[in-house]
């Protein structure tokens, strides 16, 4: 399979070009372009979170930890930025970090195996829809076209995710010798192999999140009519 550096460089390049294209056309702002680029890059590393020794796992958990800490601090302080106790400000991020890294991460490592469910398309779709919903409900009322921005975020994440799977599969072929490795077929699959309950669970996540997701029809209509595509 391709290593961390290869996935990172490919994700940065492909999603960066896509974001730069939209930016050069004047369809999005520089802030949105950077956000989409970030989402695509994270997507290109995301499938390797099931590898206990993967750099991707450390990077993504670190990013999630920071995001949750900032989100929690913003929630505690509030929009009015009211003063709060120093001890409280210190304990909240520490509690989040300990929960994520000492409890959640250990559980996740025990129940996952590399190139298992995390290397399936349905896993990518489920996480994309969750991301779309989170993004939409966090920016709705703040961003003018929140639904379109949320779907674009999900699209860039999914592009990075699929790119990772395809690269792993291509790396399972020895092109000079025209030989296929034993790992071929393990990186790019529709559903987790031999895990019916897990497959049904992921499908259920997709259905639930698709139900609560912002209008996809509106997003598709906007993206296919370039005159109305601008996000601002």
C-alpha positions in Angstrom: 0.0 0.0 0.0 1.0 3.6 -0.4 2.7 5.3 2.6 1.6 8.3 4.5 3.7 10.8 2.5 2.4 9.5 -0.8 -1.2 9.8 0.3 -0.6 13.2 1.8 1.1 14.6 -1.3 -1.6 13.2 -3.6 -4.4 14.5 -1.5 -2.8 17.9 -1.2 -2.2 18.1 -5.0 -5.6 16.8 -6.3 -7.9 18.6 -3.9 -5.6 21.7 -4.0 -6.0 21.9 -7.7 -9.8 21.5 -7.5 -10.1 24.2 -4.8 -7.7 26.5 -6.8 -9.9 26.0 -9.9 -13.0 27.2 -8.1 -11.1 30.0 -6.5 -9.6 31.2 -9.9 -13.1 31.3 -11.4 -14.2 33.6 -8.6 -16.8 31.0 -7.3 -15.5 30.8 -3.8 -13.5 32.9 -1.3 -9.9 32.2 -0.3 -11.2 31.1 3.1 -13.6 28.5 1.6 -10.9 27.3 -0.8 -8.5 26.6 2.1 -11.3 24.9 4.0 -12.2 22.6 1.1 -8.5 21.9 0.5 -8.2 20.9 4.2 -11.3 18.7 4.0 -9.9 16.9 0.9 -6.5 16.4 2.5 -8.0 14.9 5.6 -10.2 12.6 3.4 -7.0 11.4 1.6 -5.6 10.3 5.0 -8.8 9.1 6.6 -8.9 5.4 5.6 -5.7 4.7 7.5 -7.2 5.6 10.8 -7.7 1.8 11.3 -4.0 1.2 11.4 -2.6 1.3 14.9 0.8 2.5 13.8 -0.4 4.8 11.1 0.7 8.5 11.1 -2.7 9.3 9.6 -4.3 8.1 12.8 -2.2 10.4 15.0 -2.7 13.4 12.6 -6.4 13.0 12.4 -7.0 12.4 16.1 -4.8 15.4 16.9 -6.8 17.6 14.5 -10.1 16.3 16.0 -8.8 16.9 19.5 -7.8 20.5 18.7 -11.1 21.2 16.9 -13.2 19.8 19.8 -11.2 21.7 22.4 -11.7 25.0 20.5 -15.4 24.2 20.0 -15.8 23.4 23.7 -14.0 26.6 24.8 -16.2 28.7 22.4 -19.3 27.0 23.9 -18.2 27.7 27.4 -17.2 31.3 26.9 -20.2 32.0 24.6 -20.8 34.6 22.0 -20.5 37.5 24.5 -17.0 36.2 25.6 -18.0 36.3 29.2 -15.1 35.7 31.7 -14.9 32.2 33.2 -12.6 30.5 35.8 -9.1 29.6 34.8 -9.5 26.1 36.3 -12.5 25.5 34.2 -10.7 26.6 31.1 -7.9 24.2 31.8 -9.9 21.2 32.8 -12.2 21.2 29.7 -9.4 20.6 27.1 -7.6 18.2 29.4 -10.8 16.1 29.9 -11.5 16.1 26.1 -7.9 15.0 25.4 -7.9 12.2 27.9 -11.3 10.9 26.7 -10.2 10.9 23.1 -6.8 9.5 23.5 -7.0 7.3 26.6 -10.5 5.9 26.1 -12.0 6.4 22.6 -8.7 5.8 20.8 -7.9 2.6 22.6 -11.4 1.2 22.0 -11.2 2.2 18.3 -7.8 0.4 18.0 -9.3 -2.8 19.5 -12.4 -3.0 17.3 -10.7 -2.1 14.0 -8.3 -3.9 11.7 -6.2 -2.4 9.0 -7.8 -2.5 5.5 -11.1 -3.5 7.1 -14.3 -1.5 7.2 -12.4 1.8 7.0 -11.2 0.8 3.5 -14.8 0.4 2.1 -16.8 2.8 0.0 -19.8 2.6 2.3 -17.6 3.8 5.2 -16.5 6.8 3.1 -20.1 7.6 2.2 -21.3 7.3 5.9 -18.5 9.7 7.1 -19.1 12.1 4.2 -22.8 12.4 5.1 -22.0 12.9 8.8 -19.5 15.6 7.8 -22.1 17.3 5.6 -24.6 17.4 8.4 -22.1 18.7 11.0 -20.8 21.3 8.6 -24.3 22.5 7.6 -25.7 22.8 11.2 -22.6 24.6 12.4 -22.6 27.2 9.6 -26.3 27.5 8.9 -27.2 31.2 9.4 -23.6 32.2 9.3 -22.7 31.4 5.7 -25.0 32.6 2.9 -25.1 29.3 1.0 -24.6 26.9 3.9 -26.1 23.8 2.2 -23.9 24.2 -0.9 -20.8 24.8 1.3 -21.6 21.7 3.4 -22.0 19.5 0.3 -18.8 20.8 -1.3 -17.0 20.0 2.0 -18.4 16.5 1.8 -17.5 16.2 -1.9 -13.9 17.2 -1.3 -13.6 14.8 1.6 -15.0 12.0 -0.4 -12.7 12.7 -3.3 -9.7 12.5 -1.0 -11.1 9.3 0.5 -11.6 7.5 -2.8 -8.2 8.7 -4.0 -6.6 7.0 -1.0 -8.4 3.7 -1.8 -7.5 3.8 -5.5 -3.9 4.5 -4.7 -3.7 1.6 -2.4 -5.1 -0.7 -5.0 -2.8 0.6 -7.7 0.1 0.0 -5.3 -1.0 -3.7 -5.0 0.1 -4.2 -8.6 3.7 -4.8 -9.5 3.6 -3.0 -12.9 7.1 -4.0 -14.1 6.5 -7.7 -13.5 2.7 -7.5 -14.4 2.0 -9.2 -11.1 -0.8 -8.8 -8.6 0.0 -8.9 -4.9 -2.1 -10.8 -2.4 -3.3 -7.5 -0.9 -5.2 -6.6 -4.2 -8.9 -6.1 -3.6 -8.5 -5.4 0.1 -8.3 -1.6 -0.2 -11.2 -0.7 -2.5 -14.4 -2.5 -1.7 -18.1 -1.5 -1.5 -18.8 -3.1 1.9 -16.7 -4.5 4.7 -15.8 -8.1 4.0 -17.6 -10.8 6.0 -19.1 -8.2 8.4 -22.8 -8.2 7.8 -23.8 -6.4 11.0 -21.2 -3.7 10.5 -22.3 -3.3 6.9 -25.9 -2.8 8.0 -24.8 -0.4 10.7 -23.0 1.8 8.1 -25.9 1.6 5.7 -28.1 2.7 8.6 -25.9 5.7 9.3 -26.1 6.6 5.6 -29.9 6.5 5.6 -30.3 8.5 8.8 -27.8 11.2 7.8 -29.2 11.4 4.3 -32.7 12.0 5.8 -31.4 14.9 7.9 -29.0 16.3 5.3 -29.6 19.6 3.5 -31.2 19.6 0.1 -28.9 17.7 -2.4 -31.1 18.6 -5.3 -30.5 22.3 -4.7 -26.8 21.8 -4.4 -26.6 19.7 -7.6 -28.7 22.3 -9.5 -26.4 25.1 -8.3 -23.2 23.2 -9.1 -24.4 22.3 -12.6 -25.4 25.9 -13.5 -22.1 27.8 -13.3 -23.8 31.2 -13.4 -25.4 30.5 -10.0 -22.5 28.6 -8.5 -20.9 31.4 -6.5 -20.9 30.9 -2.7 -21.1 34.6 -1.9 
